[in-house]
Each structure stands twice: as structure tokens, then as C-alpha cells.
Amino acid sequence: MIEFGIKDAIDIFCVALMLYQIYRLMKASGSLNIFYGILVFIVIWIVVSQIFEMKLLGSIFDKLVSVGVLALIIIFQEEIRRFFLTLGSQRRLGYLIKLFSKSKTAEEQEDTSTLPIVMACNYMSKNQIGALIILEREMSLNDIIKSGETIDARINSELIKNIFFKNSPLHDGAMIISHGRITAAGCILPVSHSLNIPKELGLRHRAALGITQQSDAIAIIVSEETGAISVAMRGEFRLRLAGNELESMLAETANNEQ
């Protein structure tokens, strides 16, 4: 007789949650077919070694699994890094730390930073000026910031427009906004190689998706060709947004962080 208790239910729930998180990471990085292949291999391995108890074939599968784990760590090192960064930056776990480390002044500064960004994006959209603005959240973007030019200035719509002006030396890179300030500009971002990106989207959109696949940052893109405003978040796009939609999205995100 098979006994099924509370610990077994918790065990199944934890495994299901882990598989779901791996599925989300694979989907965001465009490696969903590999995830399905790994699941099929695990099922075959369990059937061969546990159900049919084939010793020779089972031992071969055991060796493949031991080597395969190391190979997967090497292949998916970025996804694994992102998983642990996400795990370590969950707001529920870090609430007490944020309660003492984040002042009310900083929260108010985040709220007032939304309007200048929206105003600048509306202007650049009307004049078809390409832009890529990255809003840092819980995960640190220090490595990305170091790839550009340090600015450390108050968020100002005129400054944003001047940085992305076509003759500006920093207009091709990404602007990083962190802790309510413009931290750096001309930064280099990781480019997404996902095959699900529409072909009409250019390098700015691929870079925006890439940084949101590797962090919890929000990327705002203004297309130089069409002037369309788009947002990338959690490895997904929201395309062709109006100014009020961008403002409400940023305000909602800021409220969720508080």
C-alpha cells in the first residue's frame, strides 16, 4: 500500500515549482526546445533505470546524466546566474532590509522621475529619435554601467533628449537610470538571440530584450525608424505604447516596488 502524506505533497509541489521556474527561464532565453528535450531524456532515464531496471542501459544513462549536468551548467551559465539573482532579490525575502535601507526620500524621488522620462520619450517619438533607457530595479547593473560613460545626474527630460540627439557621441548606447538618477549613458547591453523577436525590430529592441532576460530591469525603446515607443520587461515586449500607457506602466511598477 502506497502512503501519501503532507511531506509528499510538499515534495511534489516544490519539484513542480522548480520545473516551472526553469521553464520560464528557458522560455525567456529562447531555449524552450532544449527544456523539452531534457524532460524527455529524464523520463526515458527513469523508465529504463527505475521501472524496467535495465542495468546496462541504465548505467549508460547514469553516466550521461552525470556528464550532462556539468555540460548544462556550462551551456546555461547565464540562465543559472539569472535564476540565483532572481532568487536572492525577491522583495518578500528582502523586505526587512529594504525597510531600513530605503528612505522615504528615495521613494519620492522614484515617483517624480517618471514624468521626465515620459516627456522625453514623447518628444523623441514625435521626432523619430532613437533611444534606449534602462531602469535598474532590484538586480545590480554595475557591469553594464561600467561599459558606458558615468553621468550621475538628476533625471531631466532635456538631458535625456540631448544624450540621444543624433549627433551626440552617446546616442547609440543605452542610458542607465538607477536610484532615481541618470547613472550612465552609452552603455553596452547583451543582445538577445531569441528567434521569437519580430523581424521588423532592430538592434535596440534585441539589446532591450537581452538585458531584461538577464535581469529584472525595465527597458524603454524609442524606434528611430518609426518613432514607436516600446517596453521590454521580464523578457517580453509591449510594443507601440502611447505616452499615457508608458506613464501608467512606470507608475504601476514604481508602486509595486514600494
Secondary structure, DSSP 4 states (H G I P E B T S, - for coil): -----HHHHHHHHHHHHHHHHHHHHHHHTT-HHHHHHHHHHHHHHHIIIIIS--HHHHHHHHHHHHHHHHHHHHHTHHHHHHHHHHHHT-TTTTHHHHHHHS-HHHHHHHHHTHHHHHHHHHHHHHTT--EEEEE--SS--HHHHHTSEEEEEE--HHHHHHHTSTTSTTTTSEEEEETTEEEEEEE--PPP--TTS-TT--HHHHHHHHHHHHSS-EEEEE-TTT--EEEEETTEEEEEE-HHHHHHHHHHHHHHH-
